[in-house]
């Protein structure tokens, strides 16, 4: 039989989880819409929490931002892989993958690039970025690169290196899109061409079936 003290402790833990989750959800929505400059007071107002609870549950606003950014880019990567599952050729697969990351996924990828820059000033947050990059690279191995391998394309380097090259190109394209806004110079077709060039994939592979 659970004692009154035990029930109180369990209720406190549950309340704590709810507050932490509410802060995370509010921060995710606000950071994606407005970037890292959102004040803690605005996040707390949206979450029904107090500023000191950000420090209690996350240590700092910066850590909350990085955690949100890491989760957001992982969701964007998974969504892009899901969007590409109906593709029939390598070119179509790549267009769907890149189109998702540069389209609806772009705010999440942009948020993550900001988080990467932040860790240059906040070394204690570096592990969060490192772990997320590792997951992205691993997912990339199971997405575009393995799709290419099934077509008979020969890797120029290890699969982990190719996956890193893919994500490096995506980060670069998103940074350019963010910086230039409406004047962003790449169409989807041109962005795919950048990916193909970065991975040194010949155009002849583009129309290869992935069945």
DOKOLMAR-260486 format. One record per residue (C-alpha): x, y, z. Coordinates in pm, 1 decimal. Each point is the difference from the previous one (the first is absolute). Example, Ala and Ser with C-alpha at 12.3 -4.5 7.8 and 13.67 -1.06 7.14 Angstrom:
2
+----------+----------+----------+
:     east :    north :       up :
+----------+----------+----------+
:   1230.0 :   -450.0 :    780.0 :
:    137.0 :    344.0 :    -66.0 :
+----------+----------+----------+
***
This chain:
211
+----------+----------+----------+
:     east :    north :       up :
+----------+----------+----------+
:      0.0 :      0.0 :      0.0 :
:    138.2 :    338.8 :   -104.8 :
:     46.9 :    239.8 :    287.3 :
:   -127.3 :    356.1 :     -3.4 :
:    360.6 :    117.1 :    -30.1 :
:     52.9 :   -227.7 :   -297.6 :
:   -313.4 :    128.2 :   -173.1 :
:    106.5 :    358.2 :     61.1 :
:    345.6 :    -68.5 :   -144.6 :
:   -150.7 :   -165.8 :   -307.6 :
:   -237.9 :    292.1 :    -50.3 :
:    292.2 :    242.7 :     28.4 :
:    197.8 :   -193.6 :   -262.1 :
:   -298.2 :     -8.3 :   -235.1 :
:    -56.6 :    371.8 :     44.7 :
:    367.7 :     58.1 :    -71.7 :
:    -17.2 :   -202.8 :   -322.1 :
:   -305.6 :    192.4 :   -111.0 :
:    170.3 :    333.5 :     63.7 :
:    315.1 :   -110.8 :   -181.2 :
:   -203.3 :   -125.0 :   -296.3 :
:   -206.5 :    320.2 :     -8.2 :
:    315.6 :    212.3 :     -8.5 :
:    143.8 :   -214.4 :   -277.7 :
:   -318.1 :     15.8 :   -208.4 :
:    -33.9 :    377.4 :     41.2 :
:    368.5 :     57.5 :    -74.1 :
:    -19.2 :   -217.9 :   -311.3 :
:   -286.5 :    200.6 :   -146.5 :
:    152.5 :    337.5 :     86.3 :
:    359.2 :    -78.5 :   -100.8 :
:   -112.9 :   -141.4 :   -335.0 :
:   -202.9 :    312.3 :    -67.7 :
:    231.2 :    268.8 :    140.2 :
:    346.0 :   -153.0 :     49.7 :
:    224.4 :     -8.1 :    303.3 :
:    -76.0 :    360.1 :    100.2 :
:   -332.7 :    -92.4 :    162.5 :
:     13.9 :    115.6 :    365.3 :
:    -45.2 :   -248.9 :    282.7 :
:   -300.8 :    196.5 :    127.4 :
:   -184.7 :    -59.4 :   -327.2 :
:     73.9 :   -373.3 :     10.0 :
:   -111.7 :    -24.7 :    360.7 :
:   -319.6 :    194.7 :    -67.3 :
:    -88.2 :   -241.5 :   -280.6 :
:     81.9 :   -300.1 :    219.5 :
:   -169.6 :    125.8 :    315.2 :
:    333.8 :    -21.6 :    183.2 :
:    244.6 :    227.8 :    181.5 :
:    345.9 :    111.6 :   -123.7 :
:    179.9 :   -178.0 :    283.1 :
:   -154.2 :   -326.5 :   -121.7 :
:    196.1 :     30.5 :   -326.3 :
:    317.9 :      5.3 :    204.9 :
:   -121.1 :   -283.8 :    222.3 :
:    -98.2 :   -237.1 :   -281.1 :
:    246.8 :    100.9 :   -274.1 :
:    282.8 :    183.2 :    170.3 :
:    -24.3 :    299.1 :   -233.7 :
:   -197.0 :    145.0 :   -288.4 :
:    290.8 :    -90.6 :   -229.2 :
:    -22.2 :   -367.9 :     89.1 :
:   -376.5 :      6.7 :    -53.3 :
:     59.5 :    156.7 :   -341.6 :
:    257.3 :   -262.2 :    -99.9 :
:   -219.9 :   -286.7 :    118.4 :
:   -292.8 :    139.9 :   -199.8 :
:    218.0 :     47.5 :   -308.3 :
:    139.3 :   -353.0 :     19.4 :
:   -344.6 :   -154.3 :     30.3 :
:   -131.4 :    218.0 :   -283.5 :
:    268.7 :    -96.2 :   -251.2 :
:    -39.7 :   -370.0 :     81.1 :
:   -374.0 :     30.4 :    -68.5 :
:     73.2 :    183.0 :   -325.1 :
:    241.8 :   -271.8 :   -107.5 :
:   -249.3 :   -275.9 :     76.9 :
:   -277.7 :    187.6 :   -180.5 :
:    223.1 :     43.1 :   -305.9 :
:     76.7 :   -372.6 :     -7.5 :
:   -372.1 :    -76.1 :     26.3 :
:    -77.5 :    247.2 :   -281.6 :
:    250.2 :   -174.2 :   -226.9 :
:   -128.2 :   -354.9 :     47.7 :
:   -232.0 :     16.0 :   -301.8 :
:    278.4 :     97.4 :   -242.4 :
:     75.6 :   -232.4 :   -289.9 :
:    331.1 :    141.5 :   -122.3 :
:    312.3 :    136.7 :    165.8 :
:    -74.8 :    348.2 :   -132.4 :
:   -356.8 :     -5.5 :    127.9 :
:    116.1 :   -135.8 :    337.1 :
:    259.4 :    274.0 :     34.6 :
:   -243.7 :    272.1 :   -105.5 :
:   -255.0 :   -113.5 :    258.3 :
:    267.3 :    -25.8 :    270.8 :
:    159.5 :    336.7 :    -74.4 :
:   -334.4 :    166.6 :    -71.1 :
:   -127.2 :   -100.3 :    341.6 :
:    314.3 :    124.1 :    177.7 :
:     13.7 :    330.5 :   -190.3 :
:   -377.3 :     45.7 :     11.1 :
:   -208.9 :    -88.6 :    306.6 :
:    307.8 :   -126.6 :    186.1 :
:    210.0 :    312.1 :    -62.5 :
:    -94.7 :    183.8 :    324.3 :
:    106.1 :   -305.1 :    201.8 :
:    328.1 :    -36.7 :   -188.0 :
:     63.4 :    374.0 :     36.2 :
:    -63.6 :    -25.1 :    373.5 :
:    255.7 :   -277.8 :     24.0 :
:    264.0 :    199.5 :   -188.8 :
:    -51.1 :    280.1 :    254.0 :
:     39.9 :   -253.7 :    280.9 :
:    324.2 :   -124.8 :   -152.8 :
:    136.2 :    353.9 :     -3.4 :
:   -112.7 :     51.9 :    358.8 :
:    201.5 :   -298.6 :    121.2 :
:    311.9 :    176.5 :   -121.1 :
:    -62.6 :    241.7 :    286.7 :
:   -151.4 :   -254.8 :    239.4 :
:    223.6 :   -305.4 :      1.1 :
:   -205.3 :   -176.0 :    266.1 :
:   -276.5 :    -41.3 :   -259.7 :
:    222.5 :   -162.7 :   -259.6 :
:    -98.5 :   -356.4 :     88.2 :
:   -360.8 :     71.7 :    -96.2 :
:    108.1 :    112.7 :   -346.6 :
:    246.3 :   -286.1 :    -40.4 :
:   -260.9 :   -262.2 :     88.5 :
:   -254.2 :    154.6 :   -236.0 :
:    246.1 :     14.9 :   -288.4 :
:     87.8 :   -362.5 :     61.9 :
:   -367.8 :    -93.2 :    -22.6 :
:    -50.9 :    208.4 :   -315.6 :
:    300.0 :   -158.7 :   -167.2 :
:   -115.4 :   -346.7 :     96.1 :
:   -348.7 :     70.8 :   -137.5 :
:    156.2 :    138.3 :   -315.7 :
:    180.6 :   -326.4 :    -47.3 :
:   -336.9 :   -175.4 :     -1.3 :
:   -154.3 :    256.3 :   -233.6 :
:    160.5 :    150.1 :   -309.9 :
:    335.9 :   -176.3 :     16.1 :
:   -139.5 :   -350.9 :     39.1 :
:   -251.6 :     80.3 :   -272.1 :
:    287.3 :     90.2 :   -229.4 :
:    189.2 :   -314.2 :     91.6 :
:   -299.9 :   -212.0 :   -104.5 :
:     30.8 :    144.6 :   -349.8 :
:    357.5 :   -125.0 :    -28.6 :
:    160.5 :    340.6 :     57.6 :
:    350.1 :    -36.4 :    141.3 :
:     89.0 :    209.8 :    302.4 :
:    298.9 :    230.0 :    -33.5 :
:     50.0 :    -22.2 :    379.2 :
:   -145.6 :   -174.3 :    304.9 :
:   -376.6 :     14.7 :     39.1 :
:     37.3 :    211.2 :    314.6 :
:    206.3 :    255.7 :   -192.6 :
:   -256.5 :     16.6 :   -280.7 :
:   -280.8 :     52.3 :    250.8 :
:    192.5 :    284.2 :    165.7 :
:     54.2 :    156.1 :   -342.8 :
:   -373.9 :    -11.2 :    -67.8 :
:    -89.0 :    175.1 :    324.6 :
:    281.3 :    254.3 :    -41.5 :
:   -150.5 :     94.4 :   -336.9 :
:   -349.4 :     28.6 :    152.4 :
:    125.4 :    222.6 :    282.3 :
:    179.5 :    221.1 :   -251.5 :
:   -306.2 :     34.7 :   -221.5 :
:   -225.5 :     82.7 :    295.3 :
:    243.5 :    262.4 :    128.8 :
:      4.5 :    160.7 :   -346.4 :
:   -379.5 :    -11.7 :    -20.1 :
:    -29.2 :    157.7 :    345.1 :
:    252.0 :    272.4 :    -79.7 :
:   -142.8 :     95.4 :   -339.8 :
:   -371.4 :    -52.8 :     62.1 :
:   -208.5 :     58.8 :   -310.7 :
:    314.6 :     42.3 :   -209.3 :
:    112.9 :   -357.7 :     71.9 :
:    165.3 :   -101.7 :   -325.0 :
:    -71.5 :   -372.9 :    -11.8 :
:   -305.2 :   -170.3 :   -142.2 :
:    -69.7 :   -349.3 :    128.3 :
:    159.6 :   -145.8 :   -310.7 :
:    312.0 :    212.3 :     53.9 :
:     12.0 :    -96.5 :    369.1 :
:    -12.5 :   -367.4 :    -99.5 :
:    280.1 :     66.9 :   -247.1 :
:    204.9 :    144.9 :    287.0 :
:    -55.7 :   -320.2 :    199.8 :
:     96.4 :   -215.7 :   -298.4 :
:    313.3 :    207.6 :    -56.0 :
:     90.7 :     -8.8 :    368.5 :
:    -28.2 :   -379.6 :      3.1 :
:    158.4 :    -25.3 :   -346.9 :
:   -297.0 :   -195.7 :   -132.1 :
:    -11.8 :     -7.0 :   -380.9 :
:   -317.1 :    127.1 :   -170.0 :
:    -41.6 :   -342.6 :   -162.3 :
:   -102.6 :   -134.4 :    342.8 :
:   -284.1 :    250.9 :     31.1 :
:   -256.4 :   -199.2 :   -198.9 :
:    101.9 :   -336.4 :    142.3 :
:   -285.8 :   -197.1 :    153.3 :
:     28.5 :    -68.9 :    373.2 :
:   -231.9 :   -301.8 :     -5.2 :
+----------+----------+----------+
***
